[in-house]
Structures are given as structure tokens and as C-alpha cells.
Amino acid sequence: MDWTQQVVLVTGGTGSFGKKFTEIMLREYHPAKLIVFSRDELKQHEMRVSGFDHTSLRYFIGDVRDQERLKRAMHGVNIVVHAAALKQVPACEYNPMEAIKTNILGSSNVIEAALDMGVQKVLALSTDKAVNPVNLYGTTKLAAEKLFVQSNAYAAGTQTRFSCVRYGNVVGSRGSVIPIFFKQRDDGKLTVTDMRMTRFWLTLEQGVRFVIRCGEQMLGGEVFVPKIPSTRIVDLAKAIAPGAELEVIGIRPGEKLHEVLIHEDEARSTVELEDMFVVQPTTELWFGRQWQERGKSLPEGFRYASDTNPDWLDMEQIRDLIAPFEMEAREG
């Protein structure tokens, strides 16, 4: 794909993903136009004055809850990356209808607007919380995934294609445990919900580059899952504060002991490649099943979970991962 010929729109463009996506796209891919779509004028202003001011960059105020505004923003757009979401688990639990309006109905609006405006590719960001969800956030992201995959049925007679990217925890992102551990380190005591807890981890840049790559390769209907390492939360705590006391406070409501990126039933339609899995559509009503020829099928009962993952971060790798946040913590 020649990105220099593409007009790209990213929803939630002032968030952590959106800013890193914009940075990498402008520095390395040079799209004809890049539209940052978000609802907060202050964040757009702060993003612009912090250095995100480029001739090909456009700032578009709007909310994914407003379908007509999305249509206006998507005029002439080739590719949409849908990153807008309410993602804080406690906030979603306390404000369930707000999470539904943004994460489900907002995703539906993105789909409808893309179909009406003739967008070629729409790639939505999902999360491991969407697999066998135990909280409202995960449930809304699962519904959004289903909407994006199934909407290819409506797109079959058009040029528009919809796919998803699903990955794990982003190191140091909003709501991450890492900044919390750094704050607690000064008191000599870190709170851990369960000593057995494990999580998938990747950096923000890894996530962005994976999304860009999937945008280039998507056929429509797939859910792309990167192969990423796991870590024990206890090891993360020890890497941040080696001599600190660990206090077990119990698993919080809506929290899992281990995360899953591919469950057993999905595995039957999933293809494994060298550095990722592709969950293909379960039906052959439209497209997206050509990946079968590019990779290998998974064994019966396969489950891609953070506790059984063959790839684990050792202490040195964890320290490398958290090094940038160590500097921020000291400067702060």
C-alpha cells in the first residue's frame, strides 16, 4: 500500500494510541492527509502546540455518537482507524449506558458512515477484555468486534471492508498498573490483587505498528491478534520496587486472574502465522478466509492465554520495558 496516496482518519485521535499513530504516520508513512477526530477541543489544542502541527494534519472536532458528523469527517477518506472508546473499567461499570453509547453505538455509527461515504478500509481496535468478558467494558468491545466483522455482509457489494485488531495491555497506558506501582514505591509497599495474576504486554509503538501492518494486509472480516509476551504482575512489581513489601488486596470486580486473546471455540477458525494469529470469519458469506492458505490451523482445544503463553518476559526484559516510565517517575 502506498500511504502517500491515502487519506486517513483516526477516531479518538488525541488519545495515547492516536497520538503515537499520528507521530509514526507523519514521520514514516507521509499520508496525503491525516484527520484527527475527537471530541475534546482542549486535547486537540494541546496536541497541536506540543508539535503535532503538519501541513497534512487536520483536527476535526466530533463525537462517534454523532453519525452525521462522522459522515462529514469521512468525506474523501480511504482508511479509518477506530480507536475511540470509553476504556476505564470502573467508569464503564458505574456509567453503563455511556459505555454502550460510545463503544457499541459509536462503533455502529463509524460503520454506517464508512459505508455511506465509500471508505475502503476500516480497522477497529479491540482488547483481550473482549474475550469471555467479565466486565461491561469487555462486553461492549466484544459487541463492537461482532459489529465490525458482521458488517462485511452489508459491504459485500461495495469497496468497504471492516476488520479488527485485538491485543493485550499497553505498557504505561492510561489506567495501567505501572504508574501506580511507581507512585506506591515511595511508601515501600505495593498493592497486588493476586500473586498468581498474569497479563499480556506490548508497547504502544508495537501496537501502532501492528495496526498499520494489519491495515495494509486486511481483506475484511478478520480479527488480527499479535503474538506478544506475558508477564506475572508480581514480577512487574519486583522489577519496579525490588525491596518493597507486596500487599495482596484481592481481585477487583470485573477483573480476571489471567487474560485470553483467543478462546477454544475461536481457535477452530484461526490461522497461525509467524508473528500473529488471524481469526477468520466463521461463515463464508463474504470474504476474509483466504488466510487459510497463508498459515497453519491450530490444534484442537488451543487457547491463547496469558498464563499458558510460551513467551514470557524475564526480569531484564521487564526492566527494559519500564525504563522510560522510570525516568518519568524520577522527573515527576
N, C-alpha and C positions, 0 to 999 in steps of 0.2 A: 504494500500500500504506500502511495506517495502522500504523506501527510501534508506536504506543502500545497496540495490541491484541495484539502479538506477544510470545511467549516465545522468546528467542534463546539459543542455546548456541554458544560458540566453543571448539573444541579448540585446545590449545596457547595458551591464553588469557593466559599470563604471558610469552609471547614478545614481540618487538618489534611484530609485526603485531597480536597480540591486545591488547596494552596500548593501542595507538593506536586500534584498532577500538572498544574499550571506552570510551575517552575521548570519541570522536566520537559514539558511540551515546548515551551518557548525557547529553552536553551538548546534542545537537541533535535526537535522534530519540525519546528517552524511552520505550524499550520497557517493557512491563508487567513483564518480568523478564529479566535478562541473566545467564547462567550462564557463569562462567569455569571451564573444565575443563582441568586439567593435573595432572602427576604430582609436582610439586615443592612441598612444603608451605612451604619457606623462601621461594621466589619468590612464592607466594600471600600469605604474611605481609608480605613487603616491598612487594608491590603494594598491599596494603590500607593499610599505615601511610604509604605515600607519597601518599595522597589518594584512592585508589580504594576509597572506603567509602560506599556509597549504599544507600538502602532497597530498590532494585530489583535490587541486585547480589548474586549468590550465588557462593561459591567451592566448587568441587567437586573433591576430590582423586580422581584416577583416571588410568588409562593406556589409550590407544586399543588396546593389545594385549589388553585385558580387555573382551570383548563384553558380559558381564553387567553390568559397572559402567557401560558406556555406555548400556545399556538403562535402568538406574536413573536416570542423569543426564538422559536424554531424555524422561522421563515428563512429559507435558503440553507438550512443546516444539513450536513451529511451524516454526522455522528453525534450521538448523545451518550454521555456517561452519567448515569443516575446515581448520585451519591447522597442526595438529600434524605435525611431521616431523623426522627427522634430516637436516640440510641441509649439514653441513660435508663438502666433497668428500673431503679426505684421511681424515677419520674414517670415512666410509662405505666408502672403498676398503679401509681396514685392518680394518673390522668389518662385512663384507658382510652377514652374516646378521642383524645388529642393524638395519641399514638396511632389509632386506627385511621384518623383523618389524614395524617401526614404519610404514614408508612404504607397503608393499603390504598386508600382513596387517592392519595397523591401519586402513587405508582400507576394507578389506573388512568389518571389524568395525563401522565407522561406518555403512556401507551397510546391513548386516544389522540393526543396532539401529534405524536410522531407519525401515526397512520394518516391523519388528515393532512399533514404538511409534507409527506413523502420523504421523511428521514430514512436513510438507507440502513443504518445500524444503531441499535440501542442496547447498551450494556449496563446492567444494573449491579450494584454492589450488594452482596448478601453476607452472611455470617454463620459461623458454626452454631450460633444460638438458634438458627432456624431448623436444625436437625433434631427431631424429637424434642420440641420446645417445652420448657417448664416455666417460662415466664411470658408475659404479654409481648415484650419486645421481640423475642424469638418467634412467637406466634405470628406477629404482624409481618416479620421478614419472610417467614415460610409462605404466608399468603401472597406476599409480593412476588416471591420466586415463582409460585404457581401461575400468577397472572402473566408474568413475562414469558414463561415457557409456553403456556397455552395460547397466548395472544398471537403466536405464529400461525395459528389456524385462520385468524382473520387476515393475516398479512400474506397468505399464500399467493394471492393474485396480484400482489404489489411488490415493490422493491424493498419494503421494510422488513428487517429481521431483528428479533429480540433474543438476547442471551443473558446469562448471569455469571458473576464471579463470586465464589464463596470461599472465604478464608478465615483464619483464626484471629487471635488477639494481636493488635498492633502495639509494638513496644512503645511505651510512653505516651500513647494517645490519650485524649480526653476520657477520664474515667479509669485509666489504667492504675494498677496497684503500685507500679514503680514509683511515681511521685509520692504516693502515700508512705511507702517504706522509707524513702529518703527523709521525709518530714519526721517520721517516728524515730529514726536513727538517733537523733539528738537526745532523745529521752532514754535511750538504751533498751527499749522494749518495742518489738514489732508484733502486730496482731495478725495471726494466721487463722483462717476459718477452719481448715482441716489439714493435718500434717500429710495426708495422702494426696492432696489435690494436685492435678496436673493441667497444663494448658498448652495449646499450640501457640507458637510465637513467630512473628515475622516483623521486619522493619517497615516503616511507612514507605520508604523508597522501593523495597521489594514488592510491596502491594501495588504501588503505582505502576511499576514496570510490568508486573504480571497482567494488570488490567490493559495496558497499552498493547501488549503482545496478544492477548485474547481478542481485543478489538480488531486486530489485523487478521486473525485466523477464524473468527466466529462464522458459522454458517446459519445459525438460527435454531433456538431450542435447547442449546447445551447449557449445562452448569459446569463451569470450569473450577477445579479445585487444585491448588498448588500443593506439591509435596514440601512440607515445612517441618521443622523440628519441634519436639515437645520439650518442656522443662517442668520440673517439680517446683511448686511455689515455695517450698521450704528451701530449695537450693537458691532460688532467686533472692530470698530473704537473707540467706547466709552470705551471698555474694555482695549484697549491699551493706550489710552490717554484720561482719563475721563474729563479733563478740557479744552481740545483743541477745537479750532473752526473747524467746518466742512464746507468745501467749495465744493459746487456742481459744477462739471465741465462738466457734460453731458456724456451720454453713448458713448463709443468709437466705431468706425467702427468694425463690426464683433462681437459685444458684445451683450448678451441677458440681459433682465431685470431679468428673472428667468430661471433656468436650468431644463431640463426634463430628467429623466433617463428611463422612459417607456412612450411611447405615446399611444394614444387611440387605434390605429389600431394594435399595437403590443400586447396590453393587451388581445386581444381575444385568443392568443396562449400562454399566460403567466400563469405560475403556481406560487402561493404564498406559501412559506414555512415560518417557524417561524422567521428566520432572513435574508431571501433573497427571491428574485424573480428569476425564471428561464424562460427566453424567449425561447420557443421551436421552432424548425423549422416549417415553415408554411406548408410545404408539408411532406408527409410520404414516400418519395422516399427511405430513408435510415434508419436513427436511430435518437435517441435523444428525442423521445416523451414519453419515459417511465416515465417521471417526473409527468405526469398527475395523476398517481396512488399514488404519494407521497405527494401531496399538494392539494390546492383548487384553483378552477378557480376564476378569477377576475370578478367583476360586470361590466355590460355594461357601456362603457364610462369611465372606470377607467384610470387615468393618474397619474403617479408618478412624481410630480414636486416639486421644492424646495419651492414654495410659498404655496402649499396646503398640504405639508407633515405634518402628525400628530405629528412628532417627532422634537422638537426644542431644541437647546442648550440655557440654561439660562445663565445669566452673570457669575455665578460662574463656570459653565462648560466651558465657553469660556476662562475664565482666566486660568483654569487648562490646557486647550488645548494649550494656547500660552505661558505658563510658561517657557518651555525650550528655546524659542526664546527671551523671556525677558532677560534671563541670557546671551544669546549670544550677544544681543544688548548692554547690560551693559559692558560686557567684551570687545566688539569691540570698 
